[in-house]
Amino acid sequence: MRVLGIETSCDETAASIVALDHAQARPKILSNVVLSQIAEHAAFGGVVPEIAARAHVEALDGIIEAALEEAGVTLEQVDAVAATAGPGLVGGLIVGLMTAKAIASATQKPLLAINHLEGHALTARLSNGLEFPYLLLLVSGGHTQILRIGNVGDYQRWATTIDDALGEAFDKVAKMLALPYPGGPNVEKAAASGDPNRFAFPRPLKGSAQPDFSFSGLKTAVRQAASAIAPLSDQDVADICASFQAAVTDTLADRVKRALVRFRADYPDRKTPALVVAGGVAANHAIRTMLEQLCAAHGFSFVAPPHILCTDNAAMIAWAGIERLNAGMADPDAFDFVPRSRWPLDAASTPVIGSGRRGAKA
């Protein structure tokens, strides 16, 4: 089975061919082409939806051709087409899903409209062959969630952000401090030479029985601290970044620890359960080190797919398509699917800001 995956939910234009050898039950990424738009958005300090959509239109055909060429297959040799249909920037989603519909219609192949979060949720099965169930910590520019991954289509959200996603908070802090875009890597770089104890930033919701995340107050505290000592020296910036990163790490540790304990209680027969981390923020060294130590202390295995598969990519979308086809979950109405800017992975979850439901309130 070979599936063409297409990903255009934000500022990466991506296409991939993933194959599954049913005889060996082993997946293989035949190609995974990703074109970043960082240069186009850098001057604005963040992603501009209109620019992103236009860039997808200009690049996607060539990216798909490159993915097919790298995989050594033709469209006729592809068994299905999977495309991200949400959540994300609706302009980009329209470009990717409409392109997938055109290809699937012209070649008479099945079409799968994939939830972007499901791609992240199932990636560890592509890269590590992980068995169900497991925990997922998704930390990216648009999402900060903890989910119990029970099976294909069986997802339970245990925690989400009630305001900003963590990656968004990193980017906004970087913008406050005049650091280049993208913010996350540059905040981490500055933090390496800073004092994490200089500023006593809050640890939002730490110790609270409420399982969710909140980063808006922390972001405000950073702005106030920076304003109080302006103009900022390079060392001031480094100390603020280090103190912010320390607050984030402490907060994540408290929230994730609660999820590990709950998972243990729900699945007492699992000898070595797994915590999977995905999303661009997962590349942060301080956060990853904390998670590794936390997992070791609680008897969990720590699974982090390769960085190229943690950030937005099309291989995870193709793999989610394969998983759905194998589970008999192909959607005959996929050609009528309308892109969704908000699309919660756990449809039964309580709506809160950041949960993936338009207009939802805490």
Backbone torsions as a table, in degrees:
resi	resn	phi	psi	omega
1	MET	NA	128.3	176.5
2	ARG	-123.2	130.6	-179.6
3	VAL	-125.1	134.5	173.3
4	LEU	-88.9	123.5	176.7
5	GLY	-107.4	142.4	179.4
6	ILE	-130.3	130.7	-178.3
7	GLU	-131.0	120.3	179.3
8	THR	-144.2	35.2	-171.9
9	SER	-77.4	-20.5	-178.3
10	CYS	-141.3	-109.2	-175.4
11	ASP	-119.4	22.3	168.8
12	GLU	-118.5	130.8	173.7
13	THR	-99.7	119.2	-170.8
14	ALA	-141.2	147.1	174.3
15	ALA	-144.1	148.1	-175.6
16	SER	-152.6	151.4	169.7
17	ILE	-115.9	121.4	176.2
18	VAL	-119.0	134.9	-178.6
19	ALA	-116.6	148.5	174.4
20	LEU	-125.6	119.1	176.0
21	ASP	-85.4	106.0	-176.5
22	HIS	-65.0	-29.1	179.8
23	ALA	-64.3	-38.9	-178.7
24	GLN	-103.1	-7.6	-177.8
25	ALA	52.6	41.2	-175.8
26	ARG	-126.1	122.4	179.3
27	PRO	-80.9	155.9	177.4
28	LYS	-144.5	130.4	176.1
29	ILE	-84.3	110.7	-179.3
30	LEU	-82.7	-28.6	175.3
31	SER	-160.7	153.1	177.9
32	ASN	-156.0	89.3	-174.2
33	VAL	-99.3	124.9	-178.7
34	VAL	-129.3	126.1	175.4
35	LEU	-110.9	116.7	179.8
36	SER	-86.1	148.6	178.1
37	GLN	-107.6	20.7	-176.4
38	ILE	-52.6	-43.9	-177.1
39	ALA	-61.8	-37.1	-178.5
40	GLU	-67.9	-29.8	-174.2
41	HIS	-104.1	-9.2	-173.2
42	ALA	-57.4	-39.1	-177.0
43	ALA	-65.9	-20.3	-177.0
44	PHE	-100.0	-5.7	178.6
45	GLY	71.7	15.7	-179.5
46	GLY	176.1	174.0	-175.8
47	VAL	-78.8	128.4	175.3
48	VAL	-99.5	113.8	-172.8
49	PRO	-53.9	-43.0	-178.0
50	GLU	-64.4	-42.2	178.2
51	ILE	-64.6	-41.4	-179.7
52	ALA	-61.7	-46.1	-178.5
53	ALA	-62.2	-43.5	179.5
54	ARG	-63.1	-40.2	179.4
55	ALA	-64.5	-37.8	176.7
56	HIS	-62.5	-44.3	179.3
57	VAL	-57.9	-44.3	-176.6
58	GLU	-71.0	-30.7	-170.2
59	ALA	-103.8	-25.0	-165.1
60	LEU	-61.7	-43.8	-179.3
61	ASP	-57.1	-45.5	179.6
62	GLY	-65.7	-36.1	179.1
63	ILE	-66.2	-41.0	177.6
64	ILE	-64.7	-43.4	177.1
65	GLU	-59.7	-41.9	179.8
66	ALA	-64.8	-39.8	179.4
67	ALA	-65.2	-41.5	177.8
68	LEU	-64.7	-44.3	-179.4
69	GLU	-63.9	-44.1	179.3
70	GLU	-63.4	-35.4	180.0
71	ALA	-79.8	-16.7	-179.6
72	GLY	73.1	33.5	179.6
73	VAL	-131.8	163.5	174.8
74	THR	-107.7	168.8	177.9
75	LEU	-60.9	-32.5	179.7
76	GLU	-66.8	-24.6	-179.5
77	GLN	-89.7	-1.6	176.5
78	VAL	-86.8	136.8	-175.4
79	ASP	-90.2	-21.4	-179.7
80	ALA	-162.9	163.2	178.1
81	VAL	-123.4	127.3	178.7
82	ALA	-120.6	136.3	-179.1
83	ALA	-139.4	145.4	174.5
84	THR	-65.2	126.3	-179.4
85	ALA	-114.6	3.5	179.6
86	GLY	151.1	167.8	-13.1
87	PRO	-77.1	166.6	179.7
88	GLY	157.6	-165.9	177.6
89	LEU	-76.3	120.7	-168.0
90	VAL	-62.7	-32.3	178.7
91	GLY	-62.0	-45.5	177.6
92	GLY	-66.7	-40.1	178.8
93	LEU	-60.1	-40.9	179.2
94	ILE	-60.7	-43.7	-178.8
95	VAL	-60.3	-49.3	-176.6
96	GLY	-68.9	-45.1	-176.4
97	LEU	-70.1	-39.5	178.6
98	MET	-66.0	-36.7	176.3
99	THR	-64.3	-42.7	179.2
100	ALA	-63.9	-41.2	178.2
101	LYS	-61.4	-42.0	-179.8
102	ALA	-63.5	-44.3	-179.6
103	ILE	-65.5	-46.2	-178.4
104	ALA	-64.2	-39.0	179.3
105	SER	-67.2	-44.2	-177.5
106	ALA	-68.0	-31.9	-177.3
107	THR	-101.3	-1.0	-179.6
108	GLN	59.2	44.1	179.1
109	LYS	-108.7	153.7	175.0
110	PRO	-62.4	146.9	177.8
111	LEU	-115.9	136.3	176.6
112	LEU	-124.1	122.1	175.7
113	ALA	-90.7	112.0	-169.0
114	ILE	-105.0	136.6	170.9
115	ASN	-73.8	125.4	-179.2
116	HIS	-54.1	-38.8	-179.1
117	LEU	-68.0	-31.7	176.6
118	GLU	-66.0	-34.7	175.3
119	GLY	-58.1	-48.4	176.9
120	HIS	-62.8	-39.9	-174.8
121	ALA	-64.2	-31.6	-174.3
122	LEU	-102.3	-1.8	-175.4
123	THR	-59.2	-37.5	-178.1
124	ALA	-63.2	-22.8	175.8
125	ARG	-77.1	-28.7	175.3
126	LEU	-73.5	-46.6	-173.5
127	SER	-86.2	-32.5	-172.5
128	ASN	-123.2	-0.6	-179.0
129	GLY	62.2	30.6	-174.1
130	LEU	-67.6	140.9	178.2
131	GLU	-92.7	152.4	174.3
132	PHE	-74.6	152.8	-7.6
133	PRO	-90.5	165.7	174.9
134	TYR	-156.7	168.0	177.6
135	LEU	-95.9	145.7	176.0
136	LEU	-125.9	126.7	168.2
137	LEU	-104.7	112.7	179.9
138	LEU	-105.7	113.4	-178.5
139	VAL	-127.9	108.7	-176.3
140	SER	-145.6	-172.2	179.8
141	GLY	-68.4	-25.2	-177.1
142	GLY	-112.9	-11.0	-172.6
143	HIS	-144.1	141.7	168.9
144	THR	-139.2	103.2	-173.4
145	GLN	-143.1	153.8	166.3
146	ILE	-117.3	126.0	-177.3
147	LEU	-129.5	145.0	170.0
148	ARG	-92.2	118.9	-178.2
149	ILE	-98.9	103.6	-175.0
150	GLY	-91.0	-34.8	-179.0
151	ASN	-175.0	178.7	176.0
152	VAL	-63.9	120.9	-178.5
153	GLY	84.5	-2.6	-179.4
154	ASP	-113.5	92.3	-175.1
155	TYR	-129.1	132.7	178.8
156	GLN	-125.1	119.3	180.0
157	ARG	-81.5	122.8	179.9
158	TRP	-97.9	-24.8	-178.9
159	ALA	-157.9	149.6	175.8
160	THR	-150.8	171.2	176.5
161	THR	-82.7	142.3	178.2
162	ILE	-95.1	-0.9	176.5
163	ASP	-146.3	-101.1	-177.5
164	ASP	-84.1	146.3	167.1
165	ALA	-73.7	155.9	-175.2
166	LEU	-64.3	-42.4	178.9
167	GLY	-62.1	-36.4	176.4
168	GLU	-64.4	-40.1	178.7
169	ALA	-63.2	-42.7	177.1
170	PHE	-58.9	-46.8	-177.7
171	ASP	-64.4	-39.3	-179.0
172	LYS	-71.0	-36.8	176.1
173	VAL	-64.3	-42.8	178.2
174	ALA	-60.1	-40.2	-179.2
175	LYS	-66.7	-39.6	176.7
176	MET	-58.4	-36.8	-174.1
177	LEU	-95.4	9.4	178.5
178	ALA	61.1	33.9	175.0
179	LEU	-89.5	151.7	-176.6
180	PRO	-65.1	159.4	173.3
181	TYR	-89.9	141.4	1.0
182	PRO	-76.1	146.6	-169.9
183	GLY	-71.9	-40.1	-173.7
184	GLY	-52.1	-56.8	-179.3
185	PRO	-61.9	-33.5	-178.0
186	ASN	-77.8	-31.6	172.8
187	VAL	-65.9	-44.1	179.1
188	GLU	-62.1	-40.6	179.7
189	LYS	-63.4	-44.2	179.4
190	ALA	-67.0	-37.2	-178.0
191	ALA	-63.6	-25.2	-177.2
192	ALA	-60.7	-27.2	-179.7
193	SER	-109.8	16.3	-177.0
194	GLY	-107.2	168.7	178.2
195	ASP	-97.7	111.0	-176.7
196	PRO	-72.1	-8.0	-178.0
197	ASN	-104.4	-0.8	-175.9
198	ARG	-67.9	-40.0	-177.7
199	PHE	-114.4	128.1	-178.3
200	ALA	-89.3	72.8	-179.6
201	PHE	-73.9	150.3	-179.1
202	PRO	-68.1	156.1	173.3
203	ARG	-111.0	87.3	-170.9
204	PRO	-58.1	128.5	176.2
205	LEU	67.9	4.4	179.2
206	LYS	-61.8	130.7	-178.6
207	GLY	85.5	-8.3	-179.0
208	SER	-78.6	146.7	175.9
209	ALA	-70.5	-22.0	176.1
210	GLN	-65.2	126.2	-171.9
211	PRO	-80.7	-5.3	-170.1
212	ASP	-82.6	178.2	179.8
213	PHE	-110.9	155.1	172.7
214	SER	-149.5	129.5	-179.2
215	PHE	-125.9	-3.1	-177.8
216	SER	-64.4	-45.0	-179.7
217	GLY	-64.9	-37.1	177.2
218	LEU	-64.1	-42.7	178.6
219	LYS	-61.6	-41.4	178.4
220	THR	-64.1	-40.3	179.0
221	ALA	-62.4	-37.7	177.2
222	VAL	-64.1	-44.5	179.9
223	ARG	-61.8	-42.4	-179.5
224	GLN	-65.9	-40.9	179.3
225	ALA	-65.0	-41.8	179.8
226	ALA	-66.0	-40.2	-179.7
227	SER	-66.5	-34.3	-176.0
228	ALA	-68.4	-26.6	-176.3
229	ILE	-116.3	12.2	179.7
230	ALA	-64.0	147.3	0.7
231	PRO	-75.2	148.5	-173.2
232	LEU	-90.0	134.7	170.2
233	SER	-84.1	170.0	177.2
234	ASP	-60.3	-36.8	179.8
235	GLN	-70.1	-35.6	175.2
236	ASP	-59.1	-46.0	179.5
237	VAL	-61.1	-44.5	-179.9
238	ALA	-62.1	-42.1	-179.3
239	ASP	-67.5	-39.3	177.5
240	ILE	-63.8	-44.5	179.7
241	CYS	-62.5	-43.0	-179.7
242	ALA	-65.3	-40.6	179.8
243	SER	-69.4	-38.6	176.6
244	PHE	-64.2	-46.5	-179.3
245	GLN	-63.1	-37.8	177.7
246	ALA	-64.5	-41.0	178.7
247	ALA	-64.6	-42.1	178.4
248	VAL	-62.2	-46.0	-177.9
249	THR	-63.1	-43.2	177.7
250	ASP	-62.5	-42.4	-179.4
251	THR	-64.4	-46.4	178.5
252	LEU	-60.6	-41.7	-179.3
253	ALA	-59.1	-43.6	-179.7
254	ASP	-64.5	-44.3	-178.4
255	ARG	-68.5	-44.7	-177.3
256	VAL	-67.8	-38.3	178.6
257	LYS	-56.3	-43.3	178.9
258	ARG	-61.1	-38.6	179.6
259	ALA	-68.8	-38.2	178.0
260	LEU	-62.2	-43.7	179.3
261	VAL	-62.9	-42.8	180.0
262	ARG	-64.8	-41.5	-179.3
263	PHE	-63.4	-41.9	177.0
264	ARG	-57.5	-43.0	-179.0
265	ALA	-68.3	-36.9	-178.0
266	ASP	-77.1	-28.8	-177.4
267	TYR	-129.3	68.2	-175.7
268	PRO	-65.6	-18.7	-177.5
269	ASP	-85.9	-8.5	179.2
270	ARG	-79.1	112.5	-176.7
271	LYS	-67.3	-47.4	179.4
272	THR	-131.0	82.9	177.9
273	PRO	-67.0	166.8	-174.8
274	ALA	-122.0	141.6	168.5
275	LEU	-110.3	122.4	178.1
276	VAL	-104.4	136.6	176.0
277	VAL	-117.1	135.7	-179.6
278	ALA	-143.4	164.5	-177.6
279	GLY	103.6	157.2	-175.0
280	GLY	-60.4	-33.4	-178.9
281	VAL	-67.2	-19.0	179.5
282	ALA	-63.3	-15.0	178.3
283	ALA	-77.8	-12.7	-179.7
284	ASN	-64.7	124.0	-173.0
285	HIS	-64.8	-42.3	-178.6
286	ALA	-63.6	-41.7	179.2
287	ILE	-67.3	-44.2	-179.0
288	ARG	-63.9	-41.5	178.8
289	THR	-62.1	-42.7	178.2
290	MET	-60.8	-44.3	-178.5
291	LEU	-65.5	-39.3	177.3
292	GLU	-61.5	-43.9	-179.9
293	GLN	-67.3	-39.6	180.0
294	LEU	-64.6	-43.3	178.8
295	CYS	-63.6	-42.8	179.4
296	ALA	-61.5	-39.7	-178.2
297	ALA	-69.0	-25.4	-176.5
298	HIS	-109.8	10.5	176.1
299	GLY	72.3	27.6	177.0
300	PHE	-102.4	148.2	168.5
301	SER	-85.5	141.8	-179.4
302	PHE	-103.2	121.7	-176.7
303	VAL	-120.0	119.2	176.3
304	ALA	-127.2	106.3	176.8
305	PRO	-56.9	160.6	177.1
306	PRO	-51.9	148.6	-173.7
307	HIS	-53.9	-39.4	-178.4
308	ILE	-62.3	-23.9	178.9
309	LEU	-96.4	-9.9	176.4
310	CYS	-84.0	-38.9	177.3
311	THR	-81.4	174.5	-176.5
312	ASP	-60.9	129.2	-179.4
313	ASN	-156.9	166.5	-177.3
314	ALA	-94.7	-16.1	178.6
315	ALA	-62.8	-38.4	179.8
316	MET	-67.5	-30.5	178.9
317	ILE	-73.4	-42.6	176.7
318	ALA	-61.9	-42.2	-179.3
319	TRP	-66.0	-40.6	176.3
320	ALA	-60.0	-36.3	175.7
321	GLY	-63.3	-43.3	177.6
322	ILE	-62.4	-44.4	179.1
323	GLU	-59.2	-42.7	-179.3
324	ARG	-69.3	-39.3	177.0
325	LEU	-63.1	-43.2	179.6
326	ASN	-64.9	-31.0	-179.7
327	ALA	-86.4	3.8	-179.4
328	GLY	69.3	32.1	-174.5
329	MET	-111.9	26.0	175.5
330	ALA	-65.2	140.0	-176.0
331	ASP	-99.7	112.1	-179.4
332	PRO	-67.3	-16.3	-179.9
333	ASP	-100.0	17.4	-175.5
334	ALA	-60.6	-30.6	-178.8
335	PHE	-68.3	-16.6	177.3
336	ASP	-97.8	1.6	-175.8
337	PHE	-68.7	133.3	178.5
338	VAL	-102.3	130.8	-179.5
339	PRO	-55.0	142.8	-177.3
340	ARG	-120.3	122.3	176.9
341	SER	-70.1	-28.9	175.4
342	ARG	-124.2	132.9	-177.0
343	TRP	-159.0	92.3	-177.5
344	PRO	-66.4	139.3	178.0
345	LEU	-69.9	-37.1	176.3
346	ASP	-102.1	98.3	-174.3
347	ALA	-66.8	-20.0	-178.1
348	ALA	-91.9	0.3	-176.4
349	SER	-70.1	152.0	179.3
350	THR	-69.2	126.7	-178.0
351	PRO	-65.3	127.7	170.2
352	VAL	-140.2	163.3	177.7
353	ILE	-58.4	129.5	179.7
354	GLY	93.2	-4.2	-176.5
355	SER	-80.6	-11.3	-179.0
356	GLY	103.3	19.0	177.4
357	ARG	-120.0	124.8	-175.9
358	ARG	-62.4	129.7	175.4
359	GLY	75.4	6.9	-178.0
360	ALA	-71.5	148.4	178.0
361	LYS	-125.9	153.9	-178.9
362	ALA	-64.0	NA	NA
